[in-house]
Amino acid sequence: MMIETILVPTDGSEHAQRAAAHAIALAEREDAALHALYVVNTDDLGEPALSSAEILVTEAEERGRNVLAAVAAAARTRGVPVETTCVHGEPAEMIKEHADEVGADLVMLGKRGETHELREGTVTRQLRRDDDRVVIV
């Protein structure tokens, strides 16, 4: 299988950072396009509407920008160009949608996210079950 496009969804967790490192190395080796995605989980936070949810969403977006900047910096040190995107929505749904949008051959993500320290994350489990492009790191 030829790998032309890799999507690495990230939440900044240790597992996501490991997945990003693997995705960067693979993109470098395969000369593949790399896309990094951060999803602000508005299912948990709600959409901003001049309320406390607006503050939480703004903070989550800022965290997302920082997490994506770290992935981009790591990719740059390896000479790998990366396109970063921050979106709102339900994470598994948005990851699949973005993978389709960019034509991802692989979706590399961490086994657990920042809210699941001891077991496989819900998003990881759902994507692994529903999408054969998913690689768990």
C-alpha positions in Angstrom: 0.0 0.0 0.0 1.4 3.4 -1.0 1.0 6.0 1.8 0.4 9.5 0.4 -1.5 11.2 3.1 -1.4 10.8 6.9 -3.7 12.3 9.4 -2.6 12.6 13.0 -5.4 13.7 15.4 -4.0 15.0 18.6 -5.1 16.1 22.0 -1.6 16.8 23.3 -1.6 13.7 25.6 1.5 11.6 25.9 0.0 8.9 23.7 -1.0 11.5 21.1 2.6 12.9 21.1 4.0 9.4 20.5 1.5 8.9 17.6 2.6 12.3 16.1 6.2 11.3 16.3 5.5 8.0 14.5 3.3 9.9 11.9 6.1 12.4 11.3 8.7 9.7 10.8 6.5 7.8 8.5 5.6 10.9 6.5 9.3 11.6 6.2 10.1 8.1 5.0 7.2 7.8 2.6 7.4 11.5 1.4 3.7 11.7 2.4 1.6 14.7 3.2 1.0 15.1 6.9 -2.1 16.7 8.5 -2.5 17.3 12.2 -6.0 17.8 13.6 -7.2 19.1 17.0 -10.9 18.7 17.8 -12.5 21.0 20.4 -15.1 18.7 21.8 -18.2 20.9 21.8 -20.3 17.9 22.7 -18.7 18.2 26.2 -18.4 22.0 26.2 -21.3 23.2 24.2 -21.0 25.8 21.4 -20.1 29.3 22.4 -23.0 31.6 23.0 -22.0 34.5 25.2 -21.9 32.2 28.3 -19.3 30.3 30.4 -19.2 27.8 27.5 -17.7 30.5 25.4 -14.7 30.9 27.8 -14.2 27.1 27.9 -14.3 26.8 24.1 -11.9 29.7 23.8 -9.5 28.0 26.2 -9.8 24.7 24.3 -9.1 26.4 21.0 -6.0 28.0 22.5 -4.8 24.7 23.8 -5.5 23.2 20.4 -3.4 25.9 18.7 -0.5 25.2 21.1 -0.8 21.4 20.6 -0.8 21.8 16.8 2.1 24.2 17.0 4.1 21.6 18.9 3.4 19.0 16.2 4.3 21.4 13.4 7.6 22.3 15.2 8.5 18.6 15.6 7.7 18.0 11.9 9.7 21.0 10.8 12.8 19.6 12.6 12.5 16.5 10.4 11.8 18.6 7.2 8.2 17.4 7.0 5.6 20.0 6.0 2.4 19.7 8.0 -1.0 21.3 7.6 -2.7 21.9 10.9 -6.5 22.3 11.5 -8.6 23.0 14.6 -12.3 22.1 14.4 -15.3 21.9 16.7 -17.5 18.9 17.1 -17.6 15.3 18.3 -14.1 14.0 18.1 -14.6 10.6 16.4 -17.0 12.1 13.9 -14.8 15.1 13.1 -11.6 12.9 12.7 -13.4 10.6 10.2 -14.8 13.6 8.3 -11.4 15.3 8.2 -9.7 12.1 7.1 -12.1 11.8 4.2 -11.7 15.5 3.4 -7.9 15.3 3.1 -7.9 11.8 1.5 -5.9 10.2 4.4 -4.5 6.8 3.7 -3.7 6.4 7.4 -5.0 7.9 10.6 -2.4 7.6 13.4 -3.6 8.2 16.9 -2.7 7.4 20.5 -4.2 4.5 22.3 -5.4 6.7 25.1 -6.2 10.4 25.2 -5.8 12.9 28.0 -9.0 11.8 29.7 -8.3 8.0 29.6 -5.1 7.2 31.5 -5.7 3.6 32.2 -7.7 2.2 29.3 -8.2 2.7 25.6 -10.0 5.9 24.8 -13.6 6.0 23.6 -12.6 7.9 20.4 -9.8 5.5 19.7 -12.1 2.5 20.2 -14.8 3.9 18.0 -12.5 4.9 15.2 -10.6 1.5 15.3 -14.0 -0.2 15.0 -15.4 2.0 12.2 -12.4 2.9 10.0 -9.8 0.5 8.5 -7.3 3.4 8.0 -6.8 3.8 11.7 -3.4 2.8 13.2 -3.1 2.9 17.0 0.2 3.9 18.6 
